[in-house]
Amino acid sequence: MARTAVNHTPFVPNGHLTDVAGTTIDSTLVTNGVVINDADPERTLIRVTNTAGAAKTVTVKAGTGTQSWMAGQGDSVTSVALTSGVEWLGPFTSARFQQRGSKLYVDFASGTTGTITVFKLPKAY
């Protein structure tokens, strides 16, 4: 099945950003995973919340192709605490995590519930 696309929310340079709700992690996202299109890994942050009754893992997949020459270091797997856990992931190294077509792939452990929110950091002014 195709991964579910999750759009990023850009941070505002020299400004502010009101907190956003994020995308609900449901059985479809757990089964198929997430794709972040047009990703700039070095400027991407991911916030994951876990509302499940047990700690769950979130995996940022190692890249494929010649642009991901550090992919041999493997996936990045982070545990998110049970019930009210919140973890921030990233920024990421393109040479390790970028998929073909400037994408990032994120997977969730079975039974994960909560939200995923993707943020894009601005370039410095």
GROMACS elastic network, one bead per residue, 0.5 to 0.9 nm:
[ bonds ]
;  ai    aj funct       b0    kb
    1    31     6  0.83730   500
    1    32     6  0.59440   500
    2     5     6  0.89793   500
    2    32     6  0.62497   500
    2    33     6  0.81264   500
    2    34     6  0.87696   500
    2    35     6  0.89546   500
    3    28     6  0.87426   500
    3    29     6  0.74362   500
    3    31     6  0.87011   500
    3    33     6  0.50765   500
    3    35     6  0.56726   500
    3   105     6  0.82434   500
    4    28     6  0.79389   500
    4    29     6  0.64478   500
    4    32     6  0.68977   500
    4    33     6  0.63723   500
    4    35     6  0.58845   500
    4    36     6  0.85361   500
    5    33     6  0.88917   500
    5    34     6  0.57801   500
    5    36     6  0.58237   500
    5    37     6  0.69367   500
    6    23     6  0.73442   500
    6    34     6  0.65827   500
    6    35     6  0.63095   500
    6    36     6  0.55401   500
    6    37     6  0.76879   500
    6   116     6  0.83933   500
    6   117     6  0.79502   500
    6   118     6  0.73466   500
    7    35     6  0.87357   500
    7    36     6  0.63330   500
    7    37     6  0.72325   500
    7   117     6  0.83540   500
    7   118     6  0.67681   500
    7   119     6  0.85629   500
    8    36     6  0.74493   500
    8    37     6  0.86326   500
    8    39     6  0.83899   500
    8    44     6  0.82148   500
    8    45     6  0.89680   500
    8    46     6  0.89172   500
    8   117     6  0.72631   500
    8   119     6  0.50240   500
    8   120     6  0.60410   500
    9    20     6  0.82818   500
    9   117     6  0.77860   500
    9   118     6  0.61017   500
    9   120     6  0.59841   500
    9   121     6  0.89079   500
   10    17     6  0.83266   500
   10   118     6  0.85687   500
   10   119     6  0.55782   500
   10   121     6  0.62916   500
   10   122     6  0.70559   500
   11    15     6  0.81834   500
   11    16     6  0.71680   500
   11    17     6  0.61283   500
   11   119     6  0.66957   500
   11   120     6  0.59983   500
   11   121     6  0.54761   500
   11   122     6  0.61232   500
   12    15     6  0.51310   500
   12    16     6  0.56267   500
   12    17     6  0.63170   500
   12   121     6  0.80574   500
   12   122     6  0.67956   500
   13    16     6  0.75457   500
   13   121     6  0.83742   500
   13   122     6  0.59576   500
   13   123     6  0.78115   500
   13   124     6  0.75721   500
   13   125     6  0.75655   500
   14   125     6  0.84325   500
   17    20     6  0.83552   500
   19    22     6  0.89612   500
   20   117     6  0.77187   500
   21    24     6  0.85617   500
   21   115     6  0.77669   500
   21   116     6  0.86823   500
   21   117     6  0.74887   500
   22    47     6  0.85668   500
   22    48     6  0.88469   500
   22   115     6  0.56863   500
   22   116     6  0.54462   500
   22   118     6  0.77369   500
   23   114     6  0.83821   500
   23   115     6  0.52315   500
   23   116     6  0.52735   500
   23   117     6  0.62074   500
   24    29     6  0.84563   500
   24   113     6  0.74748   500
   24   114     6  0.58774   500
   24   116     6  0.66056   500
   24   117     6  0.89844   500
   25    28     6  0.78158   500
   25    29     6  0.57362   500
   25    30     6  0.69543   500
   25    49     6  0.89760   500
   25    50     6  0.88226   500
   25   108     6  0.85853   500
   25   112     6  0.69538   500
   25   113     6  0.51882   500
   25   114     6  0.52566   500
   25   115     6  0.50873   500
   25   116     6  0.66418   500
   26    29     6  0.54467   500
   26    30     6  0.63029   500
   26    31     6  0.86696   500
   26   111     6  0.85960   500
   26   112     6  0.74891   500
   26   113     6  0.60557   500
   26   114     6  0.77802   500
   26   115     6  0.86214   500
   27    31     6  0.59561   500
   27    32     6  0.84338   500
   27   110     6  0.83867   500
   27   111     6  0.76222   500
   27   112     6  0.80718   500
   27   113     6  0.81986   500
   28    31     6  0.51213   500
   28    32     6  0.58661   500
   28    33     6  0.75935   500
   29    32     6  0.52920   500
   29    34     6  0.62490   500
   29   107     6  0.77835   500
   29   108     6  0.75216   500
   30    33     6  0.56101   500
   30    34     6  0.84077   500
   30   107     6  0.66793   500
   30   108     6  0.51969   500
   30   109     6  0.66859   500
   30   110     6  0.62479   500
   30   111     6  0.73949   500
   30   112     6  0.67934   500
   30   113     6  0.85356   500
   31   107     6  0.83105   500
   31   108     6  0.80332   500
   31   109     6  0.89447   500
   31   110     6  0.77925   500
   32   107     6  0.77151   500
   33   105     6  0.71389   500
   33   106     6  0.57766   500
   33   108     6  0.67216   500
   34   104     6  0.81748   500
   34   105     6  0.57112   500
   34   106     6  0.50237   500
   34   107     6  0.63531   500
   34   108     6  0.87426   500
   35   103     6  0.65287   500
   35   104     6  0.57293   500
   35   106     6  0.64614   500
   36    39     6  0.59799   500
   36   102     6  0.85108   500
   36   103     6  0.54414   500
   36   104     6  0.50859   500
   36   105     6  0.64928   500
   36   106     6  0.80837   500
   36   118     6  0.80979   500
   37   101     6  0.78650   500
   37   102     6  0.64876   500
   37   104     6  0.68729   500
   38   101     6  0.74370   500
   38   102     6  0.51760   500
   38   103     6  0.58172   500
   38   104     6  0.84988   500
   39    42     6  0.87526   500
   39    43     6  0.81721   500
   39    44     6  0.70564   500
   39    98     6  0.79554   500
   39   101     6  0.88757   500
   39   102     6  0.53936   500
   39   103     6  0.52534   500
   39   104     6  0.63995   500
   39   120     6  0.84031   500
   40    43     6  0.54674   500
   40    44     6  0.61350   500
   40    92     6  0.85962   500
   40    94     6  0.76061   500
   40    98     6  0.83759   500
   40   102     6  0.70776   500
   40   103     6  0.81395   500
   40   104     6  0.87748   500
   40   120     6  0.78376   500
   41    44     6  0.50096   500
   41    45     6  0.81998   500
   41    90     6  0.78714   500
   41    91     6  0.61503   500
   41    93     6  0.60196   500
   41    94     6  0.54406   500
   41    97     6  0.74667   500
   41    98     6  0.68169   500
   41   102     6  0.84496   500
   41   103     6  0.84160   500
   41   104     6  0.74785   500
   41   120     6  0.88421   500
   42    45     6  0.85661   500
   42    90     6  0.77234   500
   42    91     6  0.50083   500
   42    92     6  0.50162   500
   42    93     6  0.57669   500
   42    94     6  0.66222   500
   42   121     6  0.85635   500
   43    90     6  0.81381   500
   43    91     6  0.57306   500
   43    92     6  0.75235   500
   43   119     6  0.82022   500
   43   120     6  0.55171   500
   43   122     6  0.71678   500
   43   123     6  0.80491   500
   44    89     6  0.85397   500
   44    90     6  0.62255   500
   44    91     6  0.50843   500
   44    92     6  0.68141   500
   44   118     6  0.70157   500
   44   119     6  0.57970   500
   44   121     6  0.62422   500
   45    88     6  0.67834   500
   45    89     6  0.56871   500
   45    91     6  0.53021   500
   45    92     6  0.79948   500
   45   117     6  0.83961   500
   45   118     6  0.58934   500
   45   119     6  0.50789   500
   45   120     6  0.63359   500
   45   121     6  0.74479   500
   46    87     6  0.81209   500
   46    88     6  0.55827   500
   46    90     6  0.64262   500
   46    91     6  0.81589   500
   46   116     6  0.69542   500
   46   117     6  0.57465   500
   46   119     6  0.61557   500
   46   120     6  0.88120   500
   47    86     6  0.69775   500
   47    87     6  0.57606   500
   47    89     6  0.63583   500
   47   115     6  0.79711   500
   47   116     6  0.57166   500
   47   117     6  0.51284   500
   47   118     6  0.64091   500
   47   119     6  0.79694   500
   48    58     6  0.79988   500
   48    80     6  0.76321   500
   48    85     6  0.81303   500
   48    86     6  0.56914   500
   48    87     6  0.54052   500
   48    88     6  0.65150   500
   48    89     6  0.79944   500
   48   114     6  0.73117   500
   48   115     6  0.57135   500
   48   117     6  0.65468   500
   48   118     6  0.87960   500
   49    80     6  0.71999   500
   49    81     6  0.85429   500
   49    83     6  0.86606   500
   49    84     6  0.68139   500
   49    85     6  0.55563   500
   49    87     6  0.65869   500
   49    88     6  0.89877   500
   49   113     6  0.79295   500
   49   114     6  0.50715   500
   49   115     6  0.51975   500
   49   116     6  0.66024   500
   49   117     6  0.88335   500
   50    53     6  0.84893   500
   50    54     6  0.85638   500
   50    55     6  0.75729   500
   50    56     6  0.72210   500
   50    80     6  0.62613   500
   50    81     6  0.67607   500
   50    82     6  0.61239   500
   50    83     6  0.59031   500
   50    84     6  0.58290   500
   50    85     6  0.51983   500
   50    86     6  0.65506   500
   50    87     6  0.87518   500
   50   112     6  0.67205   500
   50   113     6  0.56623   500
   50   115     6  0.69741   500
   51    54     6  0.83340   500
   51    81     6  0.87747   500
   51    82     6  0.64381   500
   51    84     6  0.55633   500
   51    85     6  0.72001   500
   51   112     6  0.76207   500
   51   113     6  0.53826   500
   51   115     6  0.84204   500
   52    55     6  0.72072   500
   52    56     6  0.77222   500
   52    81     6  0.88752   500
   52    82     6  0.58578   500
   52    83     6  0.52364   500
   52    84     6  0.81857   500
   52   111     6  0.71508   500
   52   112     6  0.59916   500
   52   113     6  0.53752   500
   52   114     6  0.72227   500
   53    82     6  0.53769   500
   53    83     6  0.52661   500
   54    80     6  0.89116   500
   54    81     6  0.71455   500
   54    83     6  0.68705   500
   54   111     6  0.88557   500
   54   112     6  0.86255   500
   55    79     6  0.65316   500
   55    80     6  0.55287   500
   55    83     6  0.77687   500
   55    85     6  0.80086   500
   55   112     6  0.85258   500
   56    78     6  0.83475   500
   56    79     6  0.56202   500
   56    80     6  0.53460   500
   56    81     6  0.67861   500
   56    82     6  0.70867   500
   56   108     6  0.76134   500
   56   109     6  0.58436   500
   56   110     6  0.79300   500
   56   111     6  0.78202   500
   56   112     6  0.60704   500
   56   113     6  0.88237   500
   57    77     6  0.64110   500
   57    78     6  0.53893   500
   57    80     6  0.58616   500
   57    81     6  0.87748   500
   57   107     6  0.85082   500
   57   108     6  0.60872   500
   57   109     6  0.53367   500
   57   110     6  0.87760   500
   57   112     6  0.79689   500
   58    76     6  0.82255   500
   58    77     6  0.57712   500
   58    78     6  0.54141   500
   58    79     6  0.64961   500
   58    80     6  0.73472   500
   58   106     6  0.70301   500
   58   107     6  0.58085   500
   58   109     6  0.63904   500
   58   112     6  0.87260   500
   59    75     6  0.65178   500
   59    76     6  0.55570   500
   59    78     6  0.64506   500
   59    79     6  0.89108   500
   59   105     6  0.82710   500
   59   106     6  0.55218   500
   59   107     6  0.50063   500
   59   108     6  0.62547   500
   59   109     6  0.81672   500
   60    75     6  0.57851   500
   60    76     6  0.51393   500
   60    77     6  0.65525   500
   60    78     6  0.85722   500
   60    89     6  0.88043   500
   60    97     6  0.73401   500
   60   104     6  0.73723   500
   60   105     6  0.58974   500
   60   107     6  0.65271   500
   61    71     6  0.88367   500
   61    74     6  0.74847   500
   61    76     6  0.65790   500
   61    77     6  0.84749   500
   61    96     6  0.88633   500
   61    97     6  0.62848   500
   61    98     6  0.86111   500
   61    99     6  0.86280   500
   61   104     6  0.73276   500
   61   105     6  0.54577   500
   61   106     6  0.60509   500
   61   107     6  0.74081   500
   62    68     6  0.78199   500
   62    70     6  0.83921   500
   62    71     6  0.50772   500
   62    72     6  0.76674   500
   62    73     6  0.77696   500
   62    74     6  0.54234   500
   62    76     6  0.73964   500
   62    96     6  0.57642   500
   62    98     6  0.72273   500
   62    99     6  0.77507   500
   62   104     6  0.85923   500
   62   105     6  0.81067   500
   63    67     6  0.80712   500
   63    68     6  0.53214   500
   63    69     6  0.84181   500
   63    70     6  0.83338   500
   63    71     6  0.55464   500
   63    72     6  0.89189   500
   63    74     6  0.86403   500
   63    75     6  0.84430   500
   63    94     6  0.81818   500
   63    95     6  0.76684   500
   63    96     6  0.57867   500
   63   100     6  0.75785   500
   63   103     6  0.87706   500
   63   104     6  0.77159   500
   63   105     6  0.82540   500
   64    67     6  0.74721   500
   64    68     6  0.57444   500
   64    69     6  0.83263   500
   64    71     6  0.70155   500
   64    96     6  0.85615   500
   64    97     6  0.79092   500
   64    98     6  0.72673   500
   64    99     6  0.53984   500
   64   100     6  0.65700   500
   65    68     6  0.57134   500
   65    69     6  0.76049   500
   65    71     6  0.88829   500
   65    98     6  0.88164   500
   65    99     6  0.72231   500
   65   100     6  0.65342   500
   66    69     6  0.58137   500
   66    95     6  0.87363   500
   66   100     6  0.88922   500
   67    70     6  0.85908   500
   67    94     6  0.76531   500
   67    95     6  0.58896   500
   67    96     6  0.82826   500
   67    98     6  0.73505   500
   67    99     6  0.81071   500
   67   100     6  0.78520   500
   68    71     6  0.53149   500
   68    72     6  0.85581   500
   68    94     6  0.67190   500
   68    97     6  0.64944   500
   68    98     6  0.61993   500
   68    99     6  0.73990   500
   68   100     6  0.87644   500
   69    72     6  0.73657   500
   69    95     6  0.55171   500
   69    96     6  0.64885   500
   70    73     6  0.59997   500
   70    74     6  0.82440   500
   70    93     6  0.86762   500
   70    94     6  0.86546   500
   70    95     6  0.52878   500
   70    97     6  0.80664   500
   71    74     6  0.56068   500
   71    75     6  0.77306   500
   71    95     6  0.68746   500
   71    97     6  0.64846   500
   71    98     6  0.87484   500
   72    75     6  0.86210   500
   72    96     6  0.76393   500
   73    76     6  0.88435   500
   73    96     6  0.72520   500
   74    96     6  0.78195   500
   74    97     6  0.87142   500
   75    96     6  0.84776   500
   75    97     6  0.77760   500
   76    97     6  0.87559   500
   78    87     6  0.80674   500
   78    89     6  0.81200   500
   79    87     6  0.81291   500
   80    84     6  0.87924   500
   80    85     6  0.54611   500
   80    86     6  0.63378   500
   80    87     6  0.61000   500
   81    84     6  0.68459   500
   81    86     6  0.71294   500
   81    87     6  0.83493   500
   82    85     6  0.55648   500
   83   114     6  0.88943   500
   84   114     6  0.87688   500
   89    92     6  0.81485   500
   90    93     6  0.85088   500
   91   121     6  0.88872   500
   92    95     6  0.88063   500
   92    96     6  0.78152   500
   92    97     6  0.68302   500
   92    98     6  0.85860   500
   93    96     6  0.54571   500
   93    97     6  0.61533   500
   93    98     6  0.76597   500
   94    97     6  0.53242   500
   94    99     6  0.85321   500
   94   102     6  0.88322   500
   95    98     6  0.64621   500
   96    99     6  0.89288   500
   97   103     6  0.85771   500
   97   104     6  0.65623   500
   97   105     6  0.81301   500
   98   101     6  0.82360   500
   98   102     6  0.60410   500
   98   103     6  0.57808   500
   98   104     6  0.55619   500
   98   105     6  0.82625   500
   99   102     6  0.58962   500
   99   104     6  0.58000   500
   99   105     6  0.74051   500
  100   103     6  0.63943   500
  100   104     6  0.88327   500
  108   111     6  0.82807   500
  108   112     6  0.63502   500
  109   112     6  0.57743   500
  121   124     6  0.89365   500
  122   125     6  0.85126   500
